[in-house]
């Protein structure tokens, strides 16, 4: 079971190996650097939507706090940018789950939903990845527009010497509907920044910081 948990906490939506994420062959371009968070864009001439990646580093006393946060679905709207809810639909095991997310997008965009397969992977004692990718076969909800493409990666690289963690949040998301590509890319550019900004604040709260991990390996 511990091994399978390792496969799951490595995503939060095998995505990094997905063709949609690797389709963007261009170099990463820095588009924003503020508050200790760098945001990069990767272009692909054949893709309508750009790939965006945010990276930040900060001190953390208990790396298991991320495990606690990933299991707290009620807190998802507090740190995932533009997400209004996250509900678990099913799970194969602790590290392999299917969740439904709903969005709260700025006017004039209609709210969307997406059903995402989430897989956690512990690639080493100090590295976790959470992969997310949409399930195109999931039944539609008539109250929401369905997001047709989602590929996400949430990665944690722990630094035991400095007791810091480097967090990477990478996303490709096509909102669907009649949203022009340029508008979608403007919205997506801010998503890694605000997600990481809020995640780094919330994960230090006592209920997460005091969590004792069970499935993943935390050597420090």
N, C-alpha and C positions, 0 to 999 in steps of 0.2 A: 504493500500500500504506500509506503514512504516513497518508493521509486515512482509510482504513478503520480503522486502529489507533486513530485519534482517536475514531472512533465507539464503540470498545470500552472503553477505559479510563475513559471517563466513567461505569459500574455498579459488583461482587463480591461481583445476581441481580439498543425504546422502551417502559421500565416506568413512568417518571414520567408518561408520557402515558397510561398504562393507566387505564381507567375505575375499576378497583378502588382505585387510589391516590387518584384525584380524587373518589371517591364521598363521602369524608369532608369535608363542607362546613363543619364547625364550626371555631371558632378554636383555635389551638394553646394548650394549657394547660401551664404549667411544673409538672412533678411531682417533679423531682429536680434538685439543683444541688450537686455535690460533686466534689472533685478536679479542678476545671476542666472538668467535663463536665456539660452541661445536657441533661436529658431532658424531652421534651414529649409530650403525648398529644392526639390529635385524635379527637373523637367524631362518630359518625354514627348517628342514631336507627335507620336501616335496617340497620346492620351489626352482626353478632354480635361481631366482633373489632375492637378499637380500632387506630388507627395510632399507632405510637410513633416518635419521632425523637430521636436524640442528636446533640449538636454539641460539638466541642472545638476548641481552637486550640493549636498548639505550634510551636516552632522546628524547622527541618529544613534541613540543609546541601545535600542532594541529593534533589530531588523525584522523580528517576527511581527512587529506592528503592521507591516504591509499585508501580511497574511490575514490579520484581523480586519483590516480595512477592506480588503477584497471580498470578504465574506459578509460585510455589512451593506446589504442592498439598499436599506433605507437611507444611507449616507451618500449614495451615488450622485444625486443631484447637487450635493454640496461641493463636489470636486470635479466631476466630469462636465466640461463646458457644453452648454446647450442641451444637456440631458435632463429630462424632468422626472424620469422613473426608470428603474431597472428591476425586472422580475424574472426569477428563475423558472423556466418551463420544464426542464428535465436535466438529468445528469447521468452520465455513464459511470463516473466515480468522482471522488473529491476533486480531481484535477481536470475533469472533462465535463463541461456543463453547457447547456443552451439557455441563453437569456434573451428576453425581449426588452428593448430600450425604446422609450418614446422621447421625442425632442420638444424643446420649447424655443422656437426660432423667432428672430425679430421680424416684425411686420415689414413687407407684405407677404412673407413666406408662410405657407401652411405648415402645421406641425406634421412630423413624420414619425414612423416607427421602423424598427429593423429587428429581425430575429438573428442573433449572432451565436456562433459556436465559439466557446472560450476554452482554450487549452493552456494549462500551466506547465512550464518546463523548468526544472532546476538543472541547468547545464553544468554547473560546478558548485562547490561548497559556497562560493561567493557570488554566483550569478544566477538570476532568475529571469524568466521571460514569460509573459502572458500574451498569447496570440488570440486574435479575434477576427472572424470572417463571417460574412452574412450567409444565411441559408436561403437560397432562391426558391426552394420548394415549400417554404413555410406558408401556411394559409394567410391570406390578406385580412386586415382589419379595415372595415369600410369607413371608420372614423379617422383614419390616418392615411397619408400617402406613404407608400413603401419605399424605403431607401434601396435602390437597386444594387449598389456596390459598397461594401465596407471591408477594408483590410486594416487591421490595427496591430500595434505592438507596444507593449509596456514592458520595459526592461529595467532591472535593478542590478547594478554592479557594486558590491560592497567592498570597501577599502579597509581591511582590519587594522592596518598600521595607523591610519588617521581617524578611524571610527566614523567614516563618512560613507555615503551612498551616492552613486551617480545614477540618476533616473533618466531614461529616454522614453519619450512618447512619440510614436510615429503613426501617421494615419493617411489613408487614401479613402475618400468618401465622396461618392456621387449622390447628391441629394435627390436626384430625379426630378420629375415634373418639368416645368418650363423655366427652371433657373438657368440663366446663361452661365457658361463656364467661368467668365471673368468674375461674376458675382460670387459663385461658389468658392472660387479660390481665395477671394478676399476674406470670406467668413472662415474658411479652413485655416488660413494663415494664423489667425488668433487662437485657434483651438488648442494647439500644443502649449502655448504660453499660459493661457488661463487655467488649463487643466493642471499643469505642473505647479503653478503658483498656489492654487488651492490645495492640491494634494500635499504639498510640503508643509502647509499649515495644519491641515486636519490630522495628519498621521502622527503628530506629536501629542495629540490629546490623550489624557490619562487612560481612557478605556482601551486605546490601541497600544499605547506605550507599555502597559502592564501585561499584555497578552503573552501567554506561554505557548509557543508553537509546538505542534504535535507531529505534523507530517513532514515538514521541510527541515533541512539541516541548517542550523545557525551556529557556526563554530566559534563565535566571539561573544 
